[in-house]
Amino acid sequence: MDCKFNNELIHKYFDRELDPAGIKFVESHIAECNECKAKLESFNKLAGLIKSVVSVSSPSWLAERIVSRLPERTGTVFEWFSIKRIITPVMAVVIILLLLLPLSYFAITRFVQREIAVTFEIKLDNADTVSLVGDFNEWDVNANPMVKKNGTWVTTAKFKKGKYQYTVIINNRKWYLDPQDERNFNKSAKIQL
């Protein structure tokens, strides 16, 4: 079985970071899904193992023994500042900078992207409040409230290009599940739920 439930919600549930509506939503899913229930149980087992780890400290004599085996400095100040001692660290810094240059280019092109606007619309008659939540706003009910215009609830959210999971929460308690609750956003769009 390959459950498509949002892993981030299970992690937030385990870390106790969800609001009461989110807790209820995750618990109702876990009650029906053995795969997610097993995942949560493995989190609890891992947390128990981490808590049971005992820290070990080194013996007090170890540092003294290591220092006593180090060679003594000899020579003049001029020998200590020899060309070898200066060139080696300089070369190391140059090599590190050359290795980091492609990584910085990748980071800039990957993480500094133009945001795109996506408008969400849903027709609901018996709603007092409607909010758009998802992994793009940390599942925060207050981050993207929807506004009612001519009988349709509307909000526009900004995204970087990528795949996102989302849902709509009605009256701060009812989760509306869109059949396509995970989408790729590559350009500006309008989504009617």
Secondary structure, DSSP 4 states (H G I P E B T S, - for coil): ----S-HHHHHHHHTT-S-HHHHHHHHHHHHH-HHHHHHHHHHHHHHHHHHHPPP----HHHHHHHHHTSPPP-S-HHHHT-HHHHHHHHHHHHHHHHHHHHHHHHHHHHHS---EEEEEEEE-SS-S-EEEEEGGGTT-TTTSB-EEETTEEEEEEEE-SEEEEEEEEETTTEEE--TT-EEEE-S-EEEE-
